[in-house]
Amino acid sequence: MEAKKKFTMLDEAFKCDVCGKAVEPLGYTARDHCPKCLCSKHVDNNPGDRDAHCGGILKPIAIENGKKSLYKIVYKCMKCGRIKRNIMARDDNMDLIIKIMSEVREIK
């Protein structure tokens, strides 16, 4: 039996279901969230696998300092409650990131 990959490179354009922005591919890694509102859609179990059938909106609830000084956006699915994390993109809305960082939230 072949093990599933933890990361499948899919850098696709999409229209944000939350704010309506037309989001272009990143070009250097897989884009998985809207750079304007930072929201995403719960379609993956592992990045790029498209195996999650939830389809709920992943809303940013916190920002964590990850490895190599890369910040991660912490999401919570508004449909199933699952917590997911992903590295910020270079073109993400820094005003919104700072706002989220300034709000104290408990991650459950």
FINUVO-74363 format. One record per residue (C-alpha): x, y, z; residue in three letters. Coordinates in steps of 0.2 Angstrom, whole numbers, padded with zeros to 4 digits, always signed. Each point is the difference from the previous one (the first is absolute). Example, Ala and Ser with C-alpha at 12.3 -4.5 7.8 and 13.67 -1.06 7.14 Angstrom:
<pts>
+0062-0022+0039ALA/+0006+0017-0003SER/
</pts>
This chain:
<pts>
+0000+0000+0000MET/+0007+0017-0005GLU/+0000+0014+0013ALA/-0008+0016-0004LYS/+0011+0015-0002LYS/-0001+0014+0014LYS/+0001+0014-0013PHE/-0006+0000-0018THR/+0005+0016-0010MET/-0016+0008-0006LEU/+0002+0018-0003ASP/-0017+0005-0008GLU/-0009+0016-0003ALA/-0017+0001+0008PHE/-0014+0012+0005LYS/-0001+0003+0019CYS/-0017-0007+0007ASP/+0001+0013+0014VAL/+0005+0017-0008CYS/-0002-0004-0019GLY/+0018+0004-0004LYS/+0007-0008-0016ALA/+0016-0008+0008VAL/+0015-0004-0012GLU/+0013-0014+0003PRO/+0015+0004+0011LEU/+0013-0006-0012GLY/+0012-0006+0014TYR/-0011-0012+0010THR/-0018-0006+0001ALA/-0013+0014+0003ARG/-0013-0006+0012ASP/-0008+0016+0007HIS/-0006+0017-0005CYS/+0013+0014+0002PRO/-0013+0013+0003LYS/-0011-0008+0014CYS/+0012-0015+0004LEU/-0015-0012-0001CYS/+0001-0017-0008SER/-0011-0015-0004LYS/+0001-0017+0009HIS/+0004-0011-0015VAL/+0016-0008+0005ASP/+0005-0013+0014ASN/+0018+0002-0005ASN/+0005+0015-0010PRO/-0005-0002-0018GLY/-0008-0017+0001ASP/-0019+0006-0002ARG/-0005-0014+0011ASP/-0010+0010+0012ALA/-0019+0000-0004HIS/-0005+0013+0013CYS/+0001+0015-0011GLY/-0002+0012+0015GLY/+0008+0017+0001ILE/+0017+0000+0009LEU/+0000+0017+0010LYS/+0017+0007+0007PRO/-0001-0001+0019ILE/+0019+0003+0005ALA/+0017+0002-0007ILE/+0015-0011+0006GLU/+0018+0002-0001ASN/+0006-0015-0010GLY/+0017-0008-0005LYS/+0013+0011-0008LYS/-0009+0016+0006SER/-0015-0004-0012LEU/-0017+0005+0007TYR/-0014-0012-0001LYS/-0019+0004-0002ILE/-0010-0011+0012VAL/-0018-0003-0008TYR/-0015-0007+0008LYS/-0013-0008-0012CYS/-0017+0008+0003MET/-0009-0016-0005LYS/+0009-0014+0009CYS/+0011+0009+0012GLY/+0017-0007-0006ARG/+0015+0010+0004ILE/+0013+0002-0015LYS/+0016+0009-0002ARG/+0009+0008-0015ASN/+0015+0011-0003ILE/-0004+0018-0005MET/+0003+0005-0018ALA/+0010+0016-0005ARG/-0015+0009-0006ASP/-0011-0003+0015ASP/-0010+0015+0008ASN/+0012+0005+0013MET/-0012+0012+0009ASP/-0012-0015+0002LEU/+0014-0011+0006ILE/+0006+0013+0013ILE/-0019+0002+0006LYS/-0001-0019+0002ILE/+0017+0000+0010MET/-0006+0013+0011SER/-0016-0009+0005GLU/+0002-0013+0014VAL/-0008-0016-0005ARG/+0000-0017+0007GLU/+0003-0014-0013ILE/-0011-0015+0003LYS/
</pts>
